[in-house]
Amino acid sequence: MVVGSLTLRALRRLRFSVSSSSPSYNYSTSTSSSSSCFRAASSIKHPSLRCNSRSSSPFLLPKAPSFLSFLLPNHFSYTTTSAAASASGFTPATAAEAAPDYHNNNPEPPPPPQQLLQSDAYAAIELALDSVVKIFTVTSSPNYFLPWQNKSQRETMGSGFVIPGRKILTNAHVVADHTFVLVRKHGSPNKYRAEVQAVGHECDLAILVVESEEFWEGMNALELGDIPFLQEAVAVVGYPQGGDSISVTKGVVSRVEPTQYVHGATQLMAIQIDAAINPGNSGGPAIMGNKVAGVAFQNLSGAENIGYIIPVPVIKHFISGVEESGKYVGFCSMGLSCQPTENVQLRKHFGMRPEMTGVLVSRINPLSDAYKILKKDDIVLSFDGVPVANDGTVAFRNRERITFDHLVSMKKPNETALVRVLRDGAEQEFSITLRPLQPLVPVHQFDKLPSYYIFAGLVFVPLTQPYLHEYGEDWYNTSPRRLCERALRELPKRAGEQLIILSQVLIDDINAGYERLAELQVKKVNGVEIHNLKHLRELVEGCTSESLRFDLDDERVIALNYDSAKIATSRILKRHRIPSAVSSDLVTEEAKLDK
């Protein structure tokens, strides 16, 4: 058991809110296996998550149980629900005229909560008219079974809003795998070309820039506020389906806690609200008072008016990282998988005194700094002086609690943290450097083409979860079981390590009889254990013997005459109209090394 992991029932119905012009696709998510104490559990991209937001992300999961999903309508000219003010003719001006005078000698009683929510909604409309934009995106995603080509393009729409610095903030899933992006401001018939400056898929945020001076005329930036308290009123502004004009939905804060981010397959802090977040709302601001309380990004399917917004601390962490380094830097992790110590006998076994609380270290990512310092069976007592409870939570605001993984994720890369542990009955304190960690098998591969290498009709690719999602909606059950388990469970042993598989065999005389060996992991080339796809290519092309041997799973072997295989490669590529035997990223790396 890993503390902080989300149950299937809890994750079952989360979904994104993006509108699309083409049919939807389903997919399941999990977080990186190289995570801190509690993110390690969510590192498994769960097979039941659904995503309808883009064909560029063929993350297809089983239907049962239904899980997190993007929302996309099946037509391009998607609409929004009209604002209540425009429908009724009741405007902020008329609201001000009708407002009672609370400063006279006979003040009226305060308005009921519902009236306050309506006032907040009207104020949000006025504030957002010159800030919130509609985003039109053309996307094209890779085909992981045929990695040398892309799938057909499709069009999606979402929302965004202006932030200081003449930038537009939106969701990463609104622009993921983009080929062309346009934005339109309220009240304008014109669309303006936008460029994606930075994307953080883990936190589902992206920054756009628009060069046109005409676009910026009359536009105002929204300021970021703080985390709202429970039952505080918020108004979500955007362009959801149901109409073409701006829309506002209002509600209150229901919950603040770490939540599964469907798009990035990570577990970060999120705010649950009861305002409707519908397809097309993604990227729009949730406004509290005159400041932004968060960014709308997903909702809970099968439930009414349960939506989620990305809170300001996550937004600021993303923006500050981009401003400091010029690119997205990610969220830090300790690389721990932990077990709660709620059982009294367990605590006694590890020598915990009655007043002690903490969690038990189960696994440590070999690539993390903690791997050199902490040990299995250590008890993590505190993080940066904040006591960790037996269930893995820490105090948060007034009588609220949150998993201590949130404290880890808010650290900047290469910052240190003081971790107090109980080891063999003695308390010790260590300084651990934190940084983002990558899983052995990537959970997502947005905005980049897949890697591949073809030799003698044998197609070699790194194992990724998007590759497994190509097996269809029920990929968890239909994909090769061994590959699926490795994708979800295994940790990397060294930096840059990849699991290389024989994806398919393009039949030819040279490889006849080997077609049944597809979908097996490649372990060695001529007796040398491979580290990644680049290493495999180097071993193949550097072969000096007459025969070339590949060792695969299940002790299977492929042997080829090297000279004949090289000749066969050219004719196989020509027969299948494949432009190159090597993916562009491997060619680029080779060119850099030559220089």
C-alpha positions as CSV (number, residue, x, y, z in Angstrom):
1,M,0.0,0.0,0.0
2,V,1.3,3.5,-0.8
3,V,0.0,6.4,1.2
4,G,-1.9,9.0,-0.7
5,S,-2.8,6.8,-3.6
6,L,-6.3,7.4,-5.0
7,T,-8.8,4.5,-4.9
8,L,-10.4,3.4,-8.0
9,R,-13.7,4.6,-6.8
10,A,-12.3,8.0,-6.0
11,L,-10.6,8.4,-9.4
12,R,-13.3,6.8,-11.4
13,R,-15.2,9.8,-12.6
14,L,-12.7,12.7,-13.0
15,R,-12.5,14.2,-16.5
16,F,-11.2,17.1,-18.4
17,S,-13.1,19.9,-20.0
18,V,-12.0,20.7,-23.5
19,S,-14.1,20.9,-26.6
20,S,-13.2,19.2,-29.8
21,S,-14.4,18.9,-33.4
22,S,-13.7,15.2,-33.8
23,P,-14.6,11.9,-32.1
24,S,-13.3,11.4,-28.6
25,Y,-10.8,8.9,-27.4
26,N,-10.6,7.2,-24.0
27,Y,-7.5,6.6,-21.9
28,S,-6.3,5.7,-18.4
29,T,-3.6,7.5,-16.4
30,S,-1.1,7.0,-13.5
31,T,1.7,9.0,-12.1
32,S,5.4,8.5,-12.4
33,S,6.7,5.6,-10.5
34,S,9.7,7.8,-9.4
35,S,7.8,9.9,-7.0
36,S,7.9,11.1,-3.5
37,C,6.2,9.2,-0.7
38,F,2.6,9.5,-1.9
39,R,3.0,10.3,-5.5
40,A,4.7,7.0,-6.0
41,A,1.3,5.3,-5.7
42,S,-0.3,7.5,-8.3
43,S,2.6,6.9,-10.6
44,I,0.7,4.1,-12.2
45,K,-1.3,5.3,-15.1
46,H,-4.5,3.6,-14.2
47,P,-6.1,1.5,-16.9
48,S,-9.6,2.9,-16.3
49,L,-9.0,6.6,-16.9
50,R,-10.8,8.1,-19.9
51,C,-9.8,11.0,-22.1
52,N,-12.0,12.4,-24.8
53,S,-10.0,15.5,-25.4
54,R,-7.8,14.7,-28.3
55,S,-7.0,12.1,-30.8
56,S,-3.4,13.1,-30.3
57,S,-3.4,11.3,-27.0
58,P,-4.6,7.8,-27.7
59,F,-4.5,6.9,-24.0
60,L,-7.2,4.3,-24.3
61,L,-8.3,2.5,-21.1
62,P,-10.9,-0.1,-20.2
63,K,-14.4,1.1,-19.9
64,A,-15.0,-0.5,-16.5
65,P,-14.6,1.2,-14.2
66,S,-15.0,4.5,-16.0
67,F,-12.4,7.0,-14.9
68,L,-10.9,10.4,-15.5
69,S,-11.7,11.7,-18.9
70,F,-11.5,14.8,-21.1
71,L,-14.7,16.3,-22.3
72,L,-14.9,17.2,-26.0
73,P,-18.0,17.8,-28.1
74,N,-18.1,16.1,-31.5
75,H,-18.3,19.3,-33.5
76,F,-16.0,22.2,-34.1
77,S,-18.4,25.0,-33.6
78,Y,-18.9,24.2,-29.9
79,T,-20.8,26.6,-27.8
80,T,-21.2,27.8,-24.2
81,T,-24.0,28.3,-21.8
82,S,-25.0,31.9,-21.9
83,A,-24.4,34.1,-18.9
84,A,-27.4,34.5,-16.6
85,A,-27.0,38.3,-16.7
86,S,-27.4,38.4,-20.5
87,A,-30.3,36.1,-20.4
88,S,-32.2,38.1,-17.9
89,G,-31.0,41.6,-18.8
90,F,-29.8,42.0,-15.2
91,T,-26.4,43.6,-15.5
92,P,-23.8,44.8,-13.0
93,A,-25.1,48.3,-13.4
94,T,-28.6,47.3,-12.5
95,A,-27.4,45.2,-9.7
96,A,-25.6,48.3,-8.2
97,E,-28.8,50.3,-8.6
98,A,-30.8,47.7,-6.8
99,A,-28.3,47.1,-4.0
100,P,-29.5,48.2,-0.5
101,D,-27.8,50.9,1.4
102,Y,-26.0,49.3,4.4
103,H,-24.7,52.6,5.7
104,N,-27.9,54.4,6.6
105,N,-29.6,54.4,9.9
106,N,-31.9,51.6,9.0
107,P,-29.7,49.1,7.2
108,E,-31.2,46.2,5.3
109,P,-30.3,42.7,6.5
110,P,-27.3,41.2,4.6
111,P,-28.2,39.4,1.4
112,P,-28.5,35.6,1.5
113,P,-25.5,33.5,0.3
114,Q,-27.1,32.9,-3.1
115,Q,-27.4,36.6,-3.7
116,L,-23.7,37.0,-2.8
117,L,-22.8,34.3,-5.3
118,Q,-24.8,36.2,-8.0
119,S,-23.0,39.4,-7.2
120,D,-19.7,37.7,-7.4
121,A,-20.7,36.2,-10.8
122,Y,-21.5,39.6,-12.2
123,A,-18.3,41.1,-10.9
124,A,-16.4,38.2,-12.4
125,I,-18.0,38.9,-15.8
126,E,-17.0,42.5,-15.7
127,L,-13.4,41.6,-14.6
128,A,-13.0,38.8,-17.2
129,L,-14.4,40.5,-20.3
130,D,-11.0,42.0,-21.2
131,S,-8.9,39.1,-19.9
132,V,-10.5,35.7,-20.9
133,V,-9.9,34.4,-24.4
134,K,-11.1,31.5,-26.5
135,I,-8.4,29.2,-27.8
136,F,-8.6,27.2,-31.1
137,T,-6.0,24.4,-31.5
138,V,-5.2,22.1,-34.3
139,T,-3.5,18.9,-33.1
140,S,-1.8,15.9,-34.6
141,S,-0.6,13.0,-32.5
142,P,1.9,10.3,-33.3
143,N,1.0,6.7,-34.3
144,Y,3.0,4.6,-31.8
145,F,2.5,1.4,-33.8
146,L,3.8,3.2,-36.9
147,P,6.1,5.7,-35.3
148,W,7.3,7.2,-38.6
149,Q,3.9,8.8,-39.2
150,N,1.3,10.9,-37.5
151,K,-2.5,10.5,-37.2
152,S,-4.9,12.8,-38.9
153,Q,-5.2,16.3,-37.4
154,R,-8.1,17.4,-35.4
155,E,-9.4,20.6,-33.9
156,T,-10.1,21.4,-30.2
157,M,-11.1,24.5,-28.3
158,G,-10.6,25.7,-24.8
159,S,-10.2,28.9,-22.7
160,G,-7.4,31.0,-21.3
161,F,-6.7,34.3,-19.6
162,V,-4.2,37.0,-19.7
163,I,-1.6,37.2,-16.9
164,P,1.1,39.9,-16.3
165,G,3.9,40.0,-18.9
166,R,1.5,39.9,-21.9
167,K,1.1,36.2,-21.6
168,I,-1.9,33.8,-21.8
169,L,-2.3,31.0,-19.2
170,T,-4.3,27.9,-20.2
171,N,-4.3,24.1,-19.7
172,A,-1.6,21.9,-21.2
173,H,-4.2,19.6,-22.6
174,V,-5.7,22.4,-24.6
175,V,-2.5,22.8,-26.7
176,A,-0.9,19.3,-26.3
177,D,0.5,18.0,-29.6
178,H,-0.4,21.3,-31.3
179,T,0.4,22.2,-34.8
180,F,-1.4,25.5,-34.9
181,V,-3.0,27.7,-32.2
182,L,-5.3,30.7,-32.6
183,V,-6.9,32.9,-29.9
184,R,-9.9,35.2,-29.9
185,K,-10.7,37.9,-27.4
186,H,-14.2,38.7,-26.2
187,G,-16.2,40.9,-28.5
188,S,-13.7,40.5,-31.4
189,P,-14.4,38.7,-34.7
190,N,-10.7,38.2,-35.4
191,K,-8.5,35.4,-34.4
192,Y,-4.8,35.9,-33.7
193,R,-1.9,33.5,-34.1
194,A,-0.4,32.3,-30.8
195,E,2.8,30.5,-30.0
196,V,3.2,28.1,-27.1
197,Q,6.1,29.4,-24.9
198,A,6.1,26.7,-22.2
199,V,4.1,23.6,-21.3
200,G,4.0,21.7,-18.1
201,H,2.1,18.5,-18.7
202,E,2.4,17.2,-15.1
203,C,0.6,20.3,-13.8
204,D,-1.6,20.7,-16.9
205,L,-0.6,24.3,-17.5
206,A,0.7,26.1,-20.5
207,I,1.8,29.7,-21.4
208,L,1.0,31.3,-24.8
209,V,2.3,34.4,-26.3
210,V,0.7,36.6,-29.1
211,E,2.9,38.9,-31.1
212,S,0.1,41.0,-32.6
213,E,-0.1,44.5,-31.0
214,E,-3.7,44.7,-32.1
215,F,-4.6,41.8,-30.0
216,W,-3.3,43.4,-26.8
217,E,-5.2,46.6,-27.2
218,G,-7.7,46.9,-24.3
219,M,-6.6,43.6,-22.7
220,N,-6.1,43.5,-18.9
221,A,-4.1,41.0,-16.9
222,L,-5.7,39.1,-14.0
223,E,-3.8,38.9,-10.7
224,L,-3.3,35.6,-8.9
225,G,-4.8,35.4,-5.4
226,D,-4.5,32.8,-2.7
227,I,-6.0,29.4,-1.9
228,P,-9.7,29.9,-1.0
229,F,-11.1,28.5,2.2
230,L,-13.9,26.0,2.3
231,Q,-17.3,27.5,1.3
232,E,-15.8,30.6,-0.2
233,A,-17.5,31.7,-3.4
234,V,-15.8,31.4,-6.8
235,A,-16.9,32.1,-10.4
236,V,-15.6,30.0,-13.3
237,V,-15.3,32.0,-16.6
238,G,-14.7,30.5,-20.0
239,Y,-16.1,29.3,-23.3
240,P,-17.8,26.0,-22.6
241,Q,-20.1,24.1,-25.0
242,G,-23.6,25.4,-25.5
243,G,-22.8,28.8,-27.1
244,D,-20.1,30.9,-28.6
245,S,-20.0,33.8,-26.1
246,I,-18.3,34.0,-22.7
247,S,-20.0,32.1,-19.9
248,V,-19.8,32.2,-16.1
249,T,-20.8,29.5,-13.6
250,K,-20.7,30.1,-9.9
251,G,-20.2,27.9,-6.9
252,V,-18.3,27.4,-3.6
253,V,-15.1,25.6,-2.6
254,S,-15.9,22.1,-1.4
255,R,-12.5,20.6,-0.8
256,V,-8.8,21.3,-1.0
257,E,-6.4,18.3,-1.3
258,P,-4.0,16.5,-3.6
259,T,-5.9,15.1,-6.6
260,Q,-5.1,13.0,-9.6
261,Y,-4.3,15.2,-12.6
262,V,-5.7,13.2,-15.5
263,H,-3.6,14.8,-18.3
264,G,-0.2,14.7,-16.6
265,A,-0.9,11.5,-14.5
266,T,0.4,13.2,-11.4
267,Q,-1.0,13.9,-8.0
268,L,-0.9,17.6,-7.0
269,M,-3.0,19.9,-5.0
270,A,-6.3,20.7,-6.5
271,I,-9.5,22.6,-5.4
272,Q,-12.9,20.9,-5.7
273,I,-15.8,23.3,-6.4
274,D,-19.5,22.8,-7.1
275,A,-19.5,25.2,-10.1
276,A,-20.2,23.4,-13.4
277,I,-17.0,22.9,-15.4
278,N,-18.0,21.8,-18.9
279,P,-16.3,21.0,-22.2
280,G,-14.5,24.1,-23.3
281,N,-14.0,25.6,-19.8
282,S,-10.5,24.1,-19.6
283,G,-7.9,26.9,-19.1
284,G,-10.4,29.5,-17.9
285,P,-10.0,31.3,-14.6
286,A,-11.8,30.6,-11.4
287,I,-12.3,34.1,-9.9
288,M,-12.7,34.9,-6.2
289,G,-13.3,38.6,-5.5
290,N,-11.1,40.4,-8.0
291,K,-8.3,37.8,-8.3
292,V,-7.7,34.4,-9.7
293,A,-8.2,31.5,-7.3
294,G,-7.3,28.8,-9.9
295,V,-7.6,27.4,-13.4
296,A,-10.4,25.1,-14.4
297,F,-9.1,21.8,-15.8
298,Q,-11.3,18.7,-15.1
299,N,-14.5,17.5,-13.6
300,L,-16.1,14.4,-12.1
301,S,-18.1,12.4,-14.6
302,G,-21.4,10.9,-13.4
303,A,-21.8,13.6,-10.8
304,E,-23.5,16.9,-11.0
305,N,-21.5,20.1,-10.7
306,I,-18.3,18.7,-9.3
307,G,-15.3,20.4,-10.9
308,Y,-11.7,20.9,-10.1
309,I,-9.4,23.9,-10.5
310,I,-5.6,24.1,-10.3
311,P,-4.7,26.2,-7.2
312,V,-2.5,29.3,-7.2
313,P,0.6,27.6,-5.5
314,V,0.8,25.1,-8.4
315,I,0.3,27.9,-10.9
316,K,3.0,30.1,-9.3
317,H,5.5,27.2,-9.2
318,F,5.0,26.6,-12.9
319,I,5.3,30.3,-13.9
320,S,8.3,31.0,-11.6
321,G,10.1,27.9,-13.0
322,V,9.5,29.1,-16.6
323,E,10.7,32.7,-15.8
324,E,13.8,31.5,-14.0
325,S,15.0,28.9,-16.5
326,G,13.2,29.8,-19.7
327,K,11.4,26.4,-19.7
328,Y,9.2,24.1,-17.7
329,V,11.3,22.6,-14.9
330,G,8.8,20.1,-13.4
331,F,7.8,19.2,-9.8
332,C,10.2,17.7,-7.3
333,S,10.1,14.3,-5.8
334,M,11.9,12.5,-3.0
335,G,11.6,9.2,-4.9
336,L,10.0,7.3,-2.0
337,S,7.2,4.9,-1.8
338,C,5.8,4.8,1.8
339,Q,3.5,2.8,3.9
340,P,1.3,4.3,6.7
341,T,2.1,3.2,10.3
342,E,-1.5,3.4,11.6
343,N,-1.2,-0.1,13.1
344,V,0.0,-0.2,16.7
345,Q,2.0,-3.4,16.3
346,L,3.8,-2.1,13.3
347,R,4.9,1.0,15.2
348,K,6.1,-1.1,18.1
349,H,8.0,-3.3,15.7
350,F,10.0,-0.4,14.4
351,G,10.6,1.1,17.9
352,M,8.3,4.1,17.6
353,R,7.5,5.7,20.9
354,P,3.9,6.6,21.7
355,E,4.4,10.2,20.9
356,M,6.1,9.5,17.5
357,T,4.3,9.6,14.2
358,G,5.5,9.0,10.7
359,V,5.5,6.7,7.6
360,L,7.5,3.6,6.7
361,V,9.9,3.8,3.7
362,S,9.1,0.8,1.4
363,R,11.0,1.6,-1.9
364,I,13.4,4.3,-3.0
365,N,14.0,5.4,-6.6
366,P,17.7,4.6,-7.4
367,L,18.0,7.9,-9.3
368,S,16.9,10.0,-6.3
369,D,19.3,11.7,-3.9
370,A,17.4,9.9,-1.1
371,Y,18.6,6.6,-2.5
372,K,22.1,7.4,-1.2
373,I,20.9,8.6,2.2
374,L,17.7,6.9,3.3
375,K,17.2,3.2,3.7
376,K,14.3,0.8,3.4
377,D,12.4,0.5,6.8
378,D,13.4,4.0,7.8
379,I,10.5,5.9,9.5
380,V,10.0,9.4,8.1
381,L,9.1,11.5,11.1
382,S,9.1,15.1,9.8
383,F,9.8,17.1,6.6
384,D,11.4,20.5,7.0
385,G,10.4,20.5,10.6
386,V,6.7,19.7,9.9
387,P,5.6,16.5,11.7
388,V,4.3,13.7,9.5
389,A,1.3,11.8,10.8
390,N,0.9,8.1,10.7
391,D,-1.3,8.4,7.7
392,G,1.2,10.5,5.8
393,T,-0.5,13.8,6.2
394,V,0.6,17.2,7.6
395,A,-1.3,20.1,9.1
396,F,-2.7,22.5,6.5
397,R,-4.5,25.7,7.5
398,N,-7.2,25.6,10.1
399,R,-8.0,22.0,11.1
400,E,-7.3,20.7,7.6
401,R,-4.7,18.1,6.6
402,I,-2.9,17.3,3.4
403,T,-0.4,14.6,2.3
404,F,3.2,15.7,2.9
405,D,3.9,15.0,-0.7
406,H,2.5,18.5,-1.3
407,L,5.4,20.0,0.6
408,V,7.8,18.1,-1.5
409,S,6.2,19.1,-4.8
410,M,6.4,22.8,-4.0
411,K,10.2,22.7,-3.6
412,K,12.2,24.1,-6.5
413,P,14.6,21.8,-8.3
414,N,17.9,21.3,-6.4
415,E,16.5,22.7,-3.2
416,T,17.3,20.8,-0.1
417,A,14.9,19.6,2.7
418,L,15.6,18.4,6.2
419,V,14.1,15.0,6.7
420,R,14.0,13.5,10.2
421,V,13.9,9.7,10.3
422,L,13.8,6.9,12.9
423,R,16.4,4.3,12.0
424,D,17.1,1.3,14.2
425,G,15.4,3.0,17.1
426,A,17.5,6.2,16.9
427,E,16.4,9.5,15.4
428,Q,18.6,11.0,12.7
429,E,18.2,14.1,10.5
430,F,19.4,14.3,6.9
431,S,19.6,17.0,4.2
432,I,18.2,15.7,0.9
433,T,18.4,17.4,-2.4
434,L,15.1,17.3,-4.3
435,R,14.6,17.3,-8.1
436,P,12.1,16.1,-10.7
437,L,12.4,12.3,-11.4
438,Q,11.6,10.5,-14.6
439,P,10.0,7.1,-14.6
440,L,11.5,4.1,-16.4
441,V,8.5,3.9,-18.8
442,P,7.2,7.4,-19.7
443,V,3.6,8.0,-18.7
444,H,3.0,10.5,-21.5
445,Q,4.9,11.7,-24.6
446,F,3.2,14.9,-25.7
447,D,4.7,17.3,-28.2
448,K,7.3,14.9,-29.4
449,L,7.6,12.2,-32.0
450,P,8.3,8.6,-30.9
451,S,11.7,7.1,-31.2
452,Y,12.3,4.0,-33.4
453,Y,15.0,2.1,-35.1
454,I,14.5,-0.4,-38.0
455,F,17.0,-3.0,-39.0
456,A,16.3,-5.9,-41.3
457,G,12.5,-5.2,-40.9
458,L,12.8,-5.5,-37.1
459,V,11.1,-2.4,-35.5
460,F,12.7,-1.5,-32.2
461,V,11.0,1.1,-29.9
462,P,11.2,2.2,-26.3
463,L,8.3,1.0,-24.2
464,T,6.0,3.9,-23.2
465,Q,2.5,4.0,-21.8
466,P,1.2,5.8,-25.0
467,Y,2.4,2.8,-26.9
468,L,0.4,0.5,-24.7
469,H,-2.7,2.7,-25.1
470,E,-2.6,1.9,-28.9
471,Y,-4.0,-1.5,-27.9
472,G,-7.4,0.1,-27.5
473,E,-9.8,1.3,-24.8
474,D,-9.2,-1.8,-22.7
475,W,-5.4,-1.6,-23.1
476,Y,-4.7,-2.8,-19.6
477,N,-6.2,-6.1,-20.4
478,T,-5.4,-6.4,-24.1
479,S,-1.8,-5.2,-24.2
480,P,1.0,-7.7,-23.5
481,R,0.7,-8.5,-19.7
482,R,4.4,-8.6,-19.1
483,L,5.0,-5.2,-20.8
484,C,2.1,-3.7,-18.9
485,E,3.3,-4.8,-15.5
486,R,6.8,-3.5,-16.2
487,A,5.5,-0.2,-17.4
488,L,3.5,0.3,-14.2
489,R,5.9,-1.1,-11.6
490,E,9.6,-1.1,-12.5
491,L,12.0,1.7,-11.5
492,P,15.0,2.8,-13.5
493,K,18.5,1.5,-12.4
494,R,20.5,4.2,-14.2
495,A,19.9,7.6,-15.8
496,G,18.8,7.4,-19.5
497,E,17.6,3.8,-19.2
498,Q,14.8,2.6,-21.5
499,L,13.0,-0.7,-21.9
500,I,13.4,-1.6,-25.6
501,I,10.9,-3.9,-27.3
502,L,10.6,-5.5,-30.7
503,S,7.4,-3.7,-31.7
504,Q,6.8,-5.6,-34.9
505,V,8.4,-7.4,-37.8
506,L,8.1,-6.1,-41.3
507,I,8.0,-9.4,-43.1
508,D,10.8,-10.2,-45.6
509,D,12.9,-13.2,-46.6
510,I,15.6,-12.1,-44.1
511,N,13.3,-12.2,-41.1
512,A,10.8,-14.9,-42.0
513,G,9.9,-17.0,-38.9
514,Y,10.7,-14.2,-36.4
515,E,7.3,-12.5,-36.7
516,R,6.0,-14.4,-33.6
517,L,8.7,-12.8,-31.5
518,A,7.1,-9.3,-31.7
519,E,6.2,-7.5,-28.5
520,L,9.1,-9.0,-26.5
521,Q,11.7,-7.0,-24.7
522,V,15.1,-6.9,-26.2
523,K,17.8,-7.7,-23.5
524,K,21.1,-8.0,-25.3
525,V,22.8,-7.4,-28.7
526,N,25.8,-9.8,-29.4
527,G,25.9,-10.6,-25.7
528,V,26.0,-6.9,-24.5
529,E,23.2,-5.7,-22.3
530,I,21.5,-2.7,-23.9
531,H,20.7,0.5,-21.9
532,N,18.5,2.3,-24.4
533,L,17.5,2.6,-28.0
534,K,20.6,4.7,-28.9
535,H,22.8,2.1,-27.3
536,L,21.1,-0.7,-29.3
537,R,21.6,1.2,-32.5
538,E,25.3,1.7,-31.7
539,L,25.8,-2.0,-31.0
540,V,24.0,-3.0,-34.3
541,E,25.8,-0.6,-36.5
542,G,29.1,-1.3,-34.8
543,C,28.9,-5.0,-35.3
544,T,32.1,-6.5,-36.6
545,S,31.1,-10.2,-36.7
546,E,29.5,-12.1,-39.5
547,S,26.4,-12.8,-37.5
548,L,24.2,-10.4,-35.4
549,R,22.4,-11.8,-32.4
550,F,19.5,-10.4,-30.4
551,D,18.6,-11.9,-27.0
552,L,14.9,-11.3,-26.0
553,D,12.5,-12.2,-23.2
554,D,11.8,-15.9,-22.6
555,E,15.3,-16.7,-23.7
556,R,14.3,-16.2,-27.4
557,V,17.0,-15.5,-29.9
558,I,17.2,-13.7,-33.3
559,A,20.2,-14.3,-35.4
560,L,20.9,-12.6,-38.8
561,N,23.7,-12.5,-41.3
562,Y,24.9,-8.9,-40.8
563,D,25.8,-8.0,-44.4
564,S,22.6,-9.5,-45.8
565,A,20.5,-7.8,-43.1
566,K,22.0,-4.4,-44.0
567,I,21.1,-4.9,-47.7
568,A,17.6,-6.1,-46.7
569,T,16.9,-3.0,-44.6
570,S,16.9,-0.7,-47.7
571,R,14.4,-2.7,-49.7
572,I,12.1,-3.2,-46.7
573,L,12.0,0.6,-46.1
574,K,11.2,1.2,-49.8
575,R,8.5,-1.5,-49.8
576,H,6.8,0.0,-46.8
577,R,7.3,3.7,-47.9
578,I,9.2,4.4,-44.7
579,P,11.4,7.6,-45.1
580,S,14.1,6.6,-42.6
581,A,15.3,3.7,-40.6
582,V,16.0,6.0,-37.7
583,S,13.8,8.4,-35.9
584,S,14.7,12.1,-36.1
585,D,15.7,12.4,-32.4
586,L,18.4,9.7,-32.8
587,V,19.6,11.5,-35.9
588,T,19.7,14.8,-34.1
589,E,21.7,13.3,-31.2
590,E,24.2,11.8,-33.7
591,A,24.7,15.1,-35.4
592,K,25.3,16.9,-32.1
593,L,27.9,14.3,-31.2
594,D,29.6,14.7,-34.6
595,K,29.9,18.4,-34.0
